[in-house]
Amino acid sequence: MGSVYLETVNAYATDYENTKYMLHLPNENREETAAFLAGVDAEWAKEKPEFYEFAMLYQGEQIGAVGIYFENGAEELGWIVNKKYWRNGFAYEAAKALVAYFTKHLGTTHFIAHCDTENTASYQVMEKLGMVRTGEYGGRRNRAASEDSFEYQYELIL
């Protein structure tokens, strides 16, 4: 995604309301966001990346990101959208495009996703994608949270 998106990514990555259900967020500052984006660029440069992170663009502005992480036989989907653009279907459209692309071009047939059990919007995206809830686990904690929460696991097997 690169440093071209540093300011737009930092706007949502450091915002607690925007990240309250995310495991590795919120970022503490601009430098942490820059380091994350440098890692994304480095991953894209690898011959065999462990993940891909894509910028979500709307009307020429970066409004979020969607990613696919290569796990043991199941590709994990994830997304984040700037709260200014919530409830517009952007996460669903971006995740649907990733599923279609990786199914067609890499033959991927197994996708997973996780979310905090309180993150209704996220698990509704998963269900709209055709994913089925396959687990509920404890021990999930947002970086800024004072206590653990629970998470759902969803799967899509094509």
MIRO-797055 format. One record per atom (N, C-alpha, C): x negated, y, z; atom name. Coordinates in Angstrom, 2 decimals. Layout:
<pts>
+---------+---------+---------+------+
:      px :      py :      pz : atom :
+---------+---------+---------+------+
:       X :       Y :       Z :   CA :
...
+---------+---------+---------+------+
</pts>
This chain:
<pts>
+---------+---------+---------+------+
:      px :      py :      pz : atom :
+---------+---------+---------+------+
:   -0.83 :   -1.19 :    0.00 :    N :
:    0.00 :    0.00 :    0.00 :   CA :
:   -0.87 :    1.25 :    0.00 :    C :
:   -1.98 :    1.17 :    0.62 :    N :
:   -2.96 :    2.22 :    0.51 :   CA :
:   -2.69 :    3.49 :    1.30 :    C :
:   -3.73 :    4.29 :    1.36 :    N :
:   -3.68 :    5.52 :    2.15 :   CA :
:   -2.74 :    6.56 :    1.56 :    C :
:   -2.32 :    6.37 :    0.31 :    N :
:   -1.37 :    7.31 :   -0.29 :   CA :
:   -0.07 :    7.36 :    0.52 :    C :
:    0.22 :    6.30 :    1.26 :    N :
:    1.45 :    6.22 :    2.05 :   CA :
:    1.21 :    6.44 :    3.55 :    C :
:    0.05 :    6.93 :    3.92 :    N :
:   -0.28 :    7.07 :    5.34 :   CA :
:    0.76 :    7.89 :    6.10 :    C :
:    1.12 :    9.02 :    5.60 :    N :
:    2.06 :    9.89 :    6.35 :   CA :
:    3.45 :    9.27 :    6.43 :    C :
:    3.94 :    8.69 :    5.34 :    N :
:    5.29 :    8.13 :    5.38 :   CA :
:    5.35 :    6.86 :    6.24 :    C :
:    4.31 :    6.03 :    6.17 :    N :
:    4.28 :    4.84 :    7.02 :   CA :
:    4.15 :    5.26 :    8.48 :    C :
:    3.26 :    6.20 :    8.75 :    N :
:    3.06 :    6.64 :   10.12 :   CA :
:    4.33 :    7.22 :   10.74 :    C :
:    5.15 :    7.87 :    9.92 :    N :
:    6.39 :    8.46 :   10.42 :   CA :
:    7.30 :    7.41 :   11.04 :    C :
:    7.43 :    6.23 :   10.41 :    N :
:    8.30 :    5.21 :   11.00 :   CA :
:    7.54 :    4.26 :   11.92 :    C :
:    6.25 :    4.05 :   11.67 :    N :
:    5.48 :    3.08 :   12.47 :   CA :
:    5.18 :    3.58 :   13.87 :    C :
:    5.22 :    4.88 :   14.10 :    N :
:    4.97 :    5.43 :   15.43 :   CA :
:    6.27 :    5.83 :   16.15 :    C :
:    7.40 :    5.63 :   15.52 :    N :
:    8.69 :    6.02 :   16.06 :   CA :
:    9.29 :    4.84 :   16.83 :    C :
:    9.46 :    5.00 :   18.16 :    N :
:    9.96 :    3.89 :   18.97 :   CA :
:   11.34 :    3.41 :   18.51 :    C :
:   12.24 :    4.32 :   18.22 :    N :
:   13.59 :    3.91 :   17.80 :   CA :
:   13.51 :    3.07 :   16.52 :    C :
:   12.62 :    3.44 :   15.63 :    N :
:   12.49 :    2.74 :   14.36 :   CA :
:   11.84 :    1.36 :   14.54 :    C :
:   11.07 :    1.19 :   15.60 :    N :
:   10.28 :   -0.04 :   15.76 :   CA :
:   10.63 :   -0.86 :   16.99 :    C :
:   11.70 :   -0.51 :   17.68 :    N :
:   11.97 :   -1.13 :   18.98 :   CA :
:   12.13 :   -2.65 :   18.93 :    C :
:   12.41 :   -3.21 :   17.78 :    N :
:   12.55 :   -4.67 :   17.67 :   CA :
:   11.35 :   -5.34 :   17.00 :    C :
:   10.32 :   -4.58 :   16.69 :    N :
:    9.16 :   -5.12 :   15.96 :   CA :
:    8.11 :   -5.62 :   16.95 :    C :
:    7.46 :   -6.72 :   16.62 :    N :
:    6.46 :   -7.31 :   17.50 :   CA :
:    5.20 :   -6.46 :   17.63 :    C :
:    4.63 :   -6.02 :   16.53 :    N :
:    3.32 :   -5.38 :   16.54 :   CA :
:    3.40 :   -3.86 :   16.48 :    C :
:    4.56 :   -3.32 :   16.70 :    N :
:    4.76 :   -1.87 :   16.63 :   CA :
:    5.43 :   -1.42 :   17.92 :    C :
:    5.46 :   -0.17 :   18.25 :    N :
:    5.03 :    0.97 :   17.44 :   CA :
:    3.52 :    1.17 :   17.47 :    C :
:    3.01 :    1.77 :   16.40 :    N :
:    1.62 :    2.19 :   16.41 :   CA :
:    1.48 :    3.35 :   17.37 :    C :
:    0.28 :    3.50 :   17.90 :    N :
:    0.06 :    4.57 :   18.86 :   CA :
:   -0.27 :    5.91 :   18.21 :    C :
:   -0.87 :    5.85 :   17.02 :    N :
:   -1.31 :    7.09 :   16.37 :   CA :
:   -1.58 :    6.87 :   14.88 :    C :
:   -1.91 :    7.96 :   14.23 :    N :
:   -2.20 :    7.96 :   12.79 :   CA :
:   -3.38 :    7.05 :   12.44 :    C :
:   -4.40 :    7.01 :   13.32 :    N :
:   -5.59 :    6.19 :   13.06 :   CA :
:   -5.24 :    4.70 :   13.06 :    C :
:   -4.34 :    4.30 :   13.93 :    N :
:   -3.92 :    2.90 :   13.95 :   CA :
:   -3.15 :    2.55 :   12.67 :    C :
:   -2.32 :    3.47 :   12.21 :    N :
:   -1.60 :    3.24 :   10.96 :   CA :
:   -2.58 :    3.18 :    9.79 :    C :
:   -3.57 :    4.05 :    9.78 :    N :
:   -4.59 :    4.04 :    8.72 :   CA :
:   -5.36 :    2.72 :    8.70 :    C :
:   -5.68 :    2.20 :    9.88 :    N :
:   -6.39 :    0.92 :    9.96 :   CA :
:   -5.51 :   -0.21 :    9.42 :    C :
:   -4.22 :   -0.18 :    9.74 :    N :
:   -3.30 :   -1.19 :    9.20 :   CA :
:   -3.28 :   -1.12 :    7.68 :    C :
:   -3.15 :    0.07 :    7.12 :    N :
:   -3.09 :    0.22 :    5.66 :   CA :
:   -4.40 :   -0.21 :    5.00 :    C :
:   -5.53 :    0.04 :    5.65 :    N :
:   -6.81 :   -0.42 :    5.12 :   CA :
:   -6.84 :   -1.95 :    5.09 :    C :
:   -6.27 :   -2.58 :    6.11 :    N :
:   -6.17 :   -4.04 :    6.13 :   CA :
:   -5.28 :   -4.58 :    5.03 :    C :
:   -4.20 :   -3.87 :    4.74 :    N :
:   -3.31 :   -4.26 :    3.63 :   CA :
:   -4.07 :   -4.19 :    2.31 :    C :
:   -4.78 :   -3.11 :    2.10 :    N :
:   -5.58 :   -2.96 :    0.87 :   CA :
:   -6.62 :   -4.07 :    0.76 :    C :
:   -7.29 :   -4.38 :    1.86 :    N :
:   -8.31 :   -5.43 :    1.86 :   CA :
:   -7.69 :   -6.79 :    1.54 :    C :
:   -6.50 :   -7.02 :    2.04 :    N :
:   -5.81 :   -8.29 :    1.78 :   CA :
:   -5.47 :   -8.42 :    0.30 :    C :
:   -4.97 :   -7.33 :   -0.29 :    N :
:   -4.66 :   -7.32 :   -1.73 :   CA :
:   -5.89 :   -7.61 :   -2.58 :    C :
:   -7.06 :   -7.24 :   -2.09 :    N :
:   -8.31 :   -7.41 :   -2.85 :   CA :
:   -8.83 :   -8.85 :   -2.81 :    C :
:   -8.32 :   -9.66 :   -1.90 :    N :
:   -8.78 :  -11.05 :   -1.78 :   CA :
:   -8.29 :  -11.89 :   -2.96 :    C :
:   -9.09 :  -12.90 :   -3.29 :    N :
:   -8.68 :  -13.82 :   -4.35 :   CA :
:   -7.43 :  -14.60 :   -3.94 :    C :
:   -7.35 :  -14.96 :   -2.67 :    N :
:   -6.18 :  -15.69 :   -2.16 :   CA :
:   -5.70 :  -15.01 :   -0.88 :    C :
:   -4.86 :  -13.99 :   -1.00 :    N :
:   -4.39 :  -13.25 :    0.18 :   CA :
:   -3.57 :  -14.13 :    1.13 :    C :
:   -3.60 :  -13.77 :    2.41 :    N :
:   -2.79 :  -14.44 :    3.41 :   CA :
:   -1.41 :  -13.81 :    3.50 :    C :
:   -1.28 :  -12.60 :    2.97 :    N :
:    0.01 :  -11.92 :    2.93 :   CA :
:   -0.02 :  -10.83 :    1.87 :    C :
:    1.16 :  -10.41 :    1.48 :    N :
:    1.33 :   -9.23 :    0.62 :   CA :
:    2.29 :   -8.29 :    1.32 :    C :
:    1.96 :   -7.03 :    1.33 :    N :
:    2.82 :   -5.99 :    1.88 :   CA :
:    3.13 :   -5.04 :    0.72 :    C :
:    4.41 :   -4.78 :    0.49 :    N :
:    4.85 :   -3.93 :   -0.61 :   CA :
:    5.54 :   -2.69 :   -0.07 :    C :
:    5.28 :   -1.56 :   -0.67 :    N :
:    5.98 :   -0.33 :   -0.31 :   CA :
:    7.37 :   -0.36 :   -0.91 :    C :
:    8.35 :    0.08 :   -0.13 :    N :
:    9.71 :    0.29 :   -0.65 :   CA :
:    9.79 :    1.75 :   -1.07 :    C :
:   10.15 :    1.97 :   -2.32 :    N :
:   10.27 :    3.33 :   -2.83 :   CA :
:   11.71 :    3.64 :   -3.19 :    C :
:   12.12 :    4.86 :   -2.88 :    N :
:   13.45 :    5.33 :   -3.23 :   CA :
:   13.33 :    6.79 :   -3.64 :    C :
:   13.76 :    7.07 :   -4.85 :    N :
:   13.69 :    8.42 :   -5.41 :   CA :
:   12.30 :    9.01 :   -5.25 :    C :
:   11.29 :    8.18 :   -5.52 :    N :
:    9.91 :    8.63 :   -5.49 :   CA :
:    9.28 :    8.74 :   -4.11 :    C :
:   10.02 :    8.37 :   -3.06 :    N :
:    9.49 :    8.46 :   -1.70 :   CA :
:    9.37 :    7.07 :   -1.10 :    C :
:    8.28 :    6.84 :   -0.37 :    N :
:    8.08 :    5.57 :    0.32 :   CA :
:    8.94 :    5.60 :    1.57 :    C :
:    9.88 :    4.64 :    1.68 :    N :
:   10.86 :    4.64 :    2.78 :   CA :
:   10.73 :    3.43 :    3.70 :    C :
:    9.83 :    2.53 :    3.38 :    N :
:    9.68 :    1.33 :    4.19 :   CA :
:    8.74 :    0.36 :    3.51 :    C :
:    8.74 :   -0.86 :    4.02 :    N :
:    7.88 :   -1.89 :    3.46 :   CA :
:    8.54 :   -3.25 :    3.61 :    C :
:    8.17 :   -4.14 :    2.74 :    N :
:    8.61 :   -5.52 :    2.81 :   CA :
:    7.37 :   -6.37 :    2.59 :    C :
:    7.31 :   -7.48 :    3.32 :    N :
:    6.12 :   -8.31 :    3.21 :   CA :
:    6.45 :   -9.78 :    3.16 :    C :
:    5.48 :  -10.52 :    2.67 :    N :
:    5.57 :  -11.97 :    2.67 :   CA :
:    4.24 :  -12.50 :    3.19 :    C :
:    4.34 :  -13.37 :    4.17 :    N :
:    3.18 :  -13.89 :    4.86 :   CA :
:    3.14 :  -15.39 :    4.64 :    C :
:    2.00 :  -15.88 :    4.17 :    N :
:    1.87 :  -17.28 :    3.82 :   CA :
:    1.56 :  -18.10 :    5.07 :    C :
:    2.56 :  -18.81 :    5.52 :    N :
:    2.45 :  -19.65 :    6.71 :   CA :
:    2.38 :  -21.10 :    6.26 :    C :
:    2.31 :  -22.02 :    7.17 :    N :
:    2.15 :  -23.44 :    6.87 :   CA :
:    3.34 :  -24.02 :    6.11 :    C :
:    3.36 :  -23.83 :    4.81 :    N :
:    4.40 :  -24.42 :    3.98 :   CA :
:    5.69 :  -23.63 :    3.89 :    C :
:    5.82 :  -22.58 :    4.67 :    N :
:    7.01 :  -21.72 :    4.61 :   CA :
:    6.54 :  -20.28 :    4.58 :    C :
:    7.02 :  -19.55 :    3.63 :    N :
:    6.61 :  -18.15 :    3.50 :   CA :
:    7.49 :  -17.29 :    4.40 :    C :
:    6.86 :  -16.48 :    5.23 :    N :
:    7.62 :  -15.65 :    6.18 :   CA :
:    7.87 :  -14.27 :    5.60 :    C :
:    9.12 :  -13.88 :    5.63 :    N :
:    9.53 :  -12.57 :    5.14 :   CA :
:    9.63 :  -11.59 :    6.31 :    C :
:    9.33 :  -10.32 :    6.03 :    N :
:    9.49 :   -9.28 :    7.03 :   CA :
:    9.72 :   -7.95 :    6.35 :    C :
:   10.34 :   -7.02 :    7.06 :    N :
:   10.63 :   -5.71 :    6.48 :   CA :
:   10.78 :   -4.67 :    7.56 :    C :
:   10.63 :   -3.44 :    7.14 :    N :
:   10.90 :   -2.28 :    8.00 :   CA :
:   11.34 :   -1.15 :    7.09 :    C :
:   12.34 :   -0.41 :    7.52 :    N :
:   12.87 :    0.71 :    6.75 :   CA :
:   12.92 :    1.93 :    7.67 :    C :
:   12.47 :    3.07 :    7.17 :    N :
:   12.57 :    4.31 :    7.92 :   CA :
:   14.03 :    4.51 :    8.33 :    C :
:   14.27 :    4.85 :    9.59 :    N :
:   15.64 :    4.96 :   10.12 :   CA :
:   16.51 :    5.94 :    9.35 :    C :
:   15.91 :    6.89 :    8.64 :    N :
:   16.69 :    7.83 :    7.82 :   CA :
:   17.42 :    7.11 :    6.69 :    C :
:   16.96 :    5.87 :    6.36 :    N :
:   17.51 :    5.13 :    5.23 :   CA :
:   18.21 :    3.84 :    5.65 :    C :
:   18.44 :    3.68 :    6.94 :    N :
:   19.14 :    2.49 :    7.43 :   CA :
:   20.55 :    2.43 :    6.84 :    C :
:   21.07 :    1.23 :    6.77 :    N :
:   22.45 :    0.93 :    6.35 :   CA :
:   22.73 :    1.27 :    4.88 :    C :
:   21.69 :    1.15 :    4.06 :    N :
:   21.85 :    1.37 :    2.62 :   CA :
:   21.52 :    0.15 :    1.78 :    C :
:   21.18 :   -0.98 :    2.42 :    N :
:   20.89 :   -2.20 :    1.70 :   CA :
:   19.46 :   -2.32 :    1.18 :    C :
:   18.57 :   -1.42 :    1.58 :    N :
:   17.20 :   -1.44 :    1.05 :   CA :
:   16.43 :   -2.69 :    1.49 :    C :
:   16.55 :   -3.09 :    2.75 :    N :
:   15.83 :   -4.28 :    3.22 :   CA :
:   16.32 :   -5.52 :    2.47 :    C :
:   17.63 :   -5.64 :    2.31 :    N :
:   18.18 :   -6.78 :    1.60 :   CA :
:   17.68 :   -6.83 :    0.15 :    C :
:   17.76 :   -5.72 :   -0.55 :    N :
:   17.34 :   -5.69 :   -1.96 :   CA :
:   15.86 :   -6.03 :   -2.10 :    C :
:   15.03 :   -5.48 :   -1.21 :    N :
:   13.59 :   -5.75 :   -1.28 :   CA :
:   13.29 :   -7.21 :   -0.96 :    C :
:   13.91 :   -7.75 :    0.08 :    N :
:   13.67 :   -9.15 :    0.45 :   CA :
:   14.20 :  -10.10 :   -0.63 :    C :
:   15.35 :   -9.77 :   -1.20 :    N :
:   15.91 :  -10.59 :   -2.28 :   CA :
:   14.94 :  -10.62 :   -3.48 :    C :
:   14.35 :   -9.49 :   -3.79 :    N :
:   13.39 :   -9.43 :   -4.90 :   CA :
:   12.16 :  -10.28 :   -4.61 :    C :
:   11.68 :  -10.26 :   -3.37 :    N :
:   10.53 :  -11.10 :   -3.01 :   CA :
:   10.86 :  -12.57 :   -3.15 :    C :
:   12.01 :  -12.97 :   -2.64 :    N :
:   12.41 :  -14.38 :   -2.75 :   CA :
:   12.48 :  -14.78 :   -4.22 :    C :
:   13.11 :  -13.97 :   -5.04 :    N :
:   13.24 :  -14.29 :   -6.47 :   CA :
:   11.87 :  -14.38 :   -7.14 :    C :
:   11.00 :  -13.42 :   -6.87 :    N :
:    9.68 :  -13.40 :   -7.50 :   CA :
:    8.84 :  -14.60 :   -7.09 :    C :
:    8.75 :  -14.85 :   -5.79 :    N :
:    7.89 :  -15.94 :   -5.33 :   CA :
:    8.47 :  -17.31 :   -5.66 :    C :
:    9.78 :  -17.42 :   -5.77 :    N :
:   10.38 :  -18.67 :   -6.21 :   CA :
:   10.05 :  -18.92 :   -7.68 :    C :
:   10.22 :  -17.90 :   -8.51 :    N :
:   10.00 :  -18.05 :   -9.95 :   CA :
:    8.52 :  -18.21 :  -10.31 :    C :
:    7.65 :  -17.41 :   -9.71 :    N :
:    6.26 :  -17.37 :  -10.15 :   CA :
:    5.31 :  -18.25 :   -9.34 :    C :
:    5.67 :  -18.61 :   -8.12 :    N :
:    4.79 :  -19.46 :   -7.32 :   CA :
:    5.46 :  -20.76 :   -6.91 :    C :
:    6.73 :  -20.92 :   -7.26 :    N :
:    7.43 :  -22.15 :   -6.92 :   CA :
:    7.76 :  -22.29 :   -5.45 :    C :
:    7.80 :  -21.19 :   -4.73 :    N :
:    8.11 :  -21.23 :   -3.30 :   CA :
:    9.55 :  -21.68 :   -3.11 :    C :
:    9.74 :  -22.63 :   -2.19 :    N :
:   11.09 :  -23.14 :   -1.94 :   CA :
:   11.51 :  -23.04 :   -0.47 :    C :
:   10.62 :  -22.53 :    0.38 :    N :
:   10.92 :  -22.48 :    1.82 :   CA :
:   10.50 :  -21.12 :    2.37 :    C :
:   11.46 :  -20.38 :    2.84 :    N :
:   11.22 :  -19.06 :    3.41 :   CA :
:   11.73 :  -19.05 :    4.85 :    C :
:   11.03 :  -18.33 :    5.72 :    N :
:   11.48 :  -18.16 :    7.09 :   CA :
:   11.45 :  -16.66 :    7.42 :    C :
:   12.14 :  -16.31 :    8.48 :    N :
:   12.11 :  -14.95 :    9.00 :   CA :
:   12.49 :  -15.00 :   10.47 :    C :
:   11.99 :  -14.04 :   11.22 :    N :
:   12.28 :  -13.93 :   12.65 :   CA :
:   12.75 :  -12.52 :   12.95 :    C :
:   13.57 :  -12.40 :   13.99 :    N :
:   13.97 :  -11.07 :   14.45 :   CA :
:   14.40 :  -11.16 :   15.90 :    C :
:   14.35 :  -10.04 :   16.58 :    N :
:   14.86 :   -9.94 :   17.93 :   CA :
:   16.36 :  -10.28 :   17.89 :    C :
:   16.84 :  -11.00 :   18.89 :    N :
:   18.26 :  -11.39 :   18.90 :   CA :
:   19.19 :  -10.18 :   18.97 :    C :
:   18.70 :   -9.04 :   19.42 :    N :
:   19.52 :   -7.83 :   19.47 :   CA :
:   19.49 :   -7.04 :   18.17 :    C :
:   18.67 :   -7.45 :   17.23 :    N :
:   18.54 :   -6.73 :   15.97 :   CA :
:   19.57 :   -7.25 :   14.95 :    C :
:   20.79 :   -6.86 :   15.17 :    N :
:   21.91 :   -7.31 :   14.34 :   CA :
:   21.68 :   -7.00 :   12.87 :    C :
:   21.20 :   -5.81 :   12.55 :    N :
:   21.00 :   -5.43 :   11.14 :   CA :
:   20.03 :   -6.37 :   10.46 :    C :
:   18.98 :   -6.78 :   11.15 :    N :
:   17.99 :   -7.65 :   10.53 :   CA :
:   18.54 :   -9.05 :   10.30 :    C :
:   19.22 :   -9.62 :   11.29 :    N :
:   19.72 :  -10.97 :   11.04 :   CA :
:   20.89 :  -10.96 :   10.06 :    C :
:   21.58 :   -9.85 :    9.91 :    N :
:   22.61 :   -9.77 :    8.86 :   CA :
:   21.97 :   -9.77 :    7.48 :    C :
:   20.79 :   -9.16 :    7.34 :    N :
:   20.05 :   -9.22 :    6.08 :   CA :
:   19.68 :  -10.67 :    5.79 :    C :
:   19.18 :  -11.37 :    6.78 :    N :
:   18.80 :  -12.77 :    6.61 :   CA :
:   19.99 :  -13.62 :    6.16 :    C :
:   21.11 :  -13.41 :    6.81 :    N :
:   22.30 :  -14.19 :    6.45 :   CA :
:   22.79 :  -13.83 :    5.05 :    C :
:   22.70 :  -12.58 :    4.67 :    N :
:   23.10 :  -12.16 :    3.33 :   CA :
:   22.19 :  -12.79 :    2.27 :    C :
:   20.92 :  -13.02 :    2.63 :    N :
:   19.98 :  -13.68 :    1.73 :   CA :
:   20.28 :  -15.17 :    1.59 :    C :
:   21.19 :  -15.69 :    2.42 :    N :
:   21.50 :  -17.11 :    2.39 :   CA :
:   20.71 :  -17.91 :    3.40 :    C :
:   20.00 :  -17.22 :    4.27 :    N :
:   19.20 :  -17.90 :    5.29 :   CA :
:   20.13 :  -18.41 :    6.40 :    C :
:   19.70 :  -19.48 :    7.06 :    N :
:   20.46 :  -20.12 :    8.12 :   CA :
:   19.65 :  -20.05 :    9.41 :    C :
:   20.33 :  -19.73 :   10.50 :    N :
:   19.65 :  -19.68 :   11.80 :   CA :
:   19.24 :  -21.08 :   12.20 :    C :
:   17.95 :  -21.27 :   12.49 :    N :
:   17.43 :  -22.59 :   12.85 :   CA :
:   16.76 :  -22.62 :   14.22 :    C :
:   16.76 :  -21.49 :   14.91 :    N :
:   16.15 :  -21.52 :   16.24 :   CA :
:   16.35 :  -20.24 :   17.00 :    C :
:   16.19 :  -20.36 :   18.31 :    N :
:   16.20 :  -19.20 :   19.20 :   CA :
:   15.12 :  -19.45 :   20.24 :    C :
:   14.24 :  -18.46 :   20.40 :    N :
:   13.08 :  -18.63 :   21.27 :   CA :
:   12.91 :  -17.42 :   22.17 :    C :
:   12.30 :  -17.63 :   23.31 :    N :
:   11.96 :  -16.55 :   24.23 :   CA :
:   10.53 :  -16.11 :   24.02 :    C :
:   10.11 :  -15.15 :   24.80 :    N :
:    8.72 :  -14.72 :   24.76 :   CA :
:    8.38 :  -13.67 :   23.72 :    C :
:    9.36 :  -13.06 :   23.12 :    N :
:    9.13 :  -12.00 :   22.13 :   CA :
:    9.00 :  -10.68 :   22.87 :    C :
:    8.02 :   -9.87 :   22.50 :    N :
:    7.87 :   -8.58 :   23.16 :   CA :
:    7.36 :   -7.51 :   22.19 :    C :
:    8.11 :   -6.45 :   22.11 :    N :
:    7.68 :   -5.25 :   21.39 :   CA :
:    6.52 :   -4.65 :   22.17 :    C :
:    5.58 :   -4.04 :   21.45 :    N :
:    4.42 :   -3.45 :   22.11 :   CA :
:    4.79 :   -2.43 :   23.18 :    C :
:    5.87 :   -1.71 :   23.00 :    N :
:    6.26 :   -0.67 :   23.95 :   CA :
:    7.25 :   -1.17 :   25.01 :    C :
:    7.66 :   -2.42 :   24.94 :    N :
:    8.67 :   -2.95 :   25.87 :   CA :
:    8.03 :   -3.34 :   27.20 :    C :
:    8.83 :   -3.31 :   28.24 :    N :
:    8.34 :   -3.69 :   29.56 :   CA :
:    8.68 :   -5.14 :   29.90 :    C :
:    9.52 :   -5.78 :   29.07 :    N :
:    9.86 :   -7.17 :   29.33 :   CA :
:   10.09 :   -7.92 :   28.02 :    C :
:   10.01 :   -9.23 :   28.12 :    N :
:   10.21 :  -10.08 :   26.96 :   CA :
:   11.67 :  -10.08 :   26.52 :    C :
:   11.87 :  -10.42 :   25.26 :    N :
:   13.21 :  -10.60 :   24.72 :   CA :
:   13.24 :  -11.95 :   24.02 :    C :
:   14.32 :  -12.22 :   23.31 :    N :
:   14.47 :  -13.46 :   22.58 :   CA :
:   14.48 :  -13.17 :   21.09 :    C :
:   14.17 :  -14.18 :   20.30 :    N :
:   14.19 :  -14.01 :   18.85 :   CA :
:   14.92 :  -15.16 :   18.20 :    C :
:   15.47 :  -14.84 :   17.02 :    N :
:   16.07 :  -15.85 :   16.15 :   CA :
:   15.08 :  -16.19 :   15.06 :    C :
:   15.14 :  -17.44 :   14.65 :    N :
:   14.42 :  -17.87 :   13.44 :   CA :
:   15.47 :  -18.24 :   12.41 :    C :
:   15.24 :  -17.79 :   11.19 :    N :
:   16.12 :  -18.13 :   10.07 :   CA :
:   15.28 :  -18.80 :    8.99 :    C :
:   15.92 :  -19.67 :    8.21 :    N :
:   15.24 :  -20.36 :    7.11 :   CA :
:   16.10 :  -20.40 :    5.87 :    C :
:   15.42 :  -20.40 :    4.75 :    N :
:   16.07 :  -20.57 :    3.46 :   CA :
:   15.26 :  -21.63 :    2.73 :    C :
:   15.92 :  -22.73 :    2.40 :    N :
:   15.26 :  -23.81 :    1.66 :   CA :
:   16.00 :  -23.94 :    0.34 :    C :
:   15.27 :  -23.73 :   -0.75 :    N :
:   15.87 :  -23.77 :   -2.09 :   CA :
:   15.65 :  -25.12 :   -2.75 :    C :
+---------+---------+---------+------+
</pts>
